[in-house]
Amino acid sequence: MVNIIKTNYDTLRKLYGLARKNDCNVNHKELSVKISGQTKHNHELSQLYLDICNKYNHSKQMKWGELYKILKELTKDKQIEL
């Protein structure tokens, strides 16, 4: 049985963009992922992040660098336009 994470393209694109932006920032790369309540569509972004944590990180929180690495691997055969 294959476990998949269901989401839509816009949510994936937004989370990927946040992860990439924070991974590129040396001061944020090692910070734990926090999705602000002021972030547009934060509920969908938070849910996708939690689903990824549950499936790929033994339900543990991640740092921005870790999340970006996982999203990059998951989307390596896809083209994401930011």
C-alpha positions as CSV (number, residue, x, y, z in Angstrom):
1,M,0.0,0.0,0.0
2,V,1.4,3.4,-1.0
3,N,0.8,6.3,1.4
4,I,0.5,9.6,-0.4
5,I,0.0,13.1,0.9
6,K,-2.9,14.8,-0.7
7,T,-2.6,18.5,-1.4
8,N,-3.1,21.0,-4.2
9,Y,-0.4,22.6,-6.4
10,D,-0.8,26.1,-4.9
11,T,-0.3,24.9,-1.3
12,L,2.7,22.8,-2.3
13,R,4.2,25.7,-4.3
14,K,3.8,28.1,-1.4
15,L,5.3,25.7,1.2
16,Y,8.2,24.9,-1.2
17,G,8.7,28.7,-1.7
18,L,8.8,29.3,2.1
19,A,11.2,26.4,2.7
20,R,13.5,27.5,-0.2
21,K,13.5,31.1,1.0
22,N,14.3,30.1,4.6
23,D,16.9,27.5,3.5
24,C,18.8,30.2,1.6
25,N,18.8,32.5,4.7
26,V,21.7,31.3,6.9
27,N,20.0,32.7,10.0
28,H,16.7,30.8,9.3
29,K,18.0,27.5,7.9
30,E,18.5,25.9,11.3
31,L,15.3,27.3,12.9
32,S,12.3,25.1,13.4
33,V,9.5,25.5,10.9
34,K,6.9,27.9,12.1
35,I,4.0,29.0,9.9
36,S,2.6,32.3,11.1
37,G,-1.1,32.8,11.6
38,Q,-0.7,35.8,9.4
39,T,0.5,33.8,6.5
40,K,-2.1,33.5,3.8
41,H,-3.6,30.0,3.6
42,N,-1.8,29.1,6.8
43,H,-4.2,26.3,7.7
44,E,-3.4,24.4,4.4
45,L,0.3,25.1,4.7
46,S,0.3,23.9,8.3
47,Q,-1.6,20.7,7.4
48,L,0.7,19.9,4.5
49,Y,3.7,20.5,6.8
50,L,2.3,18.2,9.5
51,D,1.5,15.5,6.9
52,I,5.1,15.7,5.7
53,C,6.4,15.5,9.3
54,N,4.3,12.5,10.0
55,K,5.3,10.6,6.9
56,Y,8.9,11.5,6.4
57,N,10.2,12.6,9.9
58,H,8.6,10.2,12.4
59,S,6.1,12.9,13.4
60,K,8.9,15.2,14.6
61,Q,9.2,18.9,13.9
62,M,11.7,19.9,11.2
63,K,14.0,22.7,10.6
64,W,13.6,24.8,7.4
65,G,16.7,23.2,5.8
66,E,15.3,19.7,6.4
67,L,11.9,20.6,5.0
68,Y,13.4,22.1,1.9
69,K,15.6,19.0,1.4
70,I,12.5,16.7,1.6
71,L,10.4,18.9,-0.6
72,K,13.2,19.2,-3.2
73,E,13.4,15.4,-3.3
74,L,9.6,14.9,-3.5
75,T,9.3,17.3,-6.3
76,K,12.5,16.5,-8.3
77,D,10.5,15.2,-11.3
78,K,8.2,18.2,-11.2
79,Q,8.7,21.8,-12.2
80,I,7.5,24.2,-9.6
81,E,7.3,27.8,-10.7
82,L,7.5,30.3,-7.9
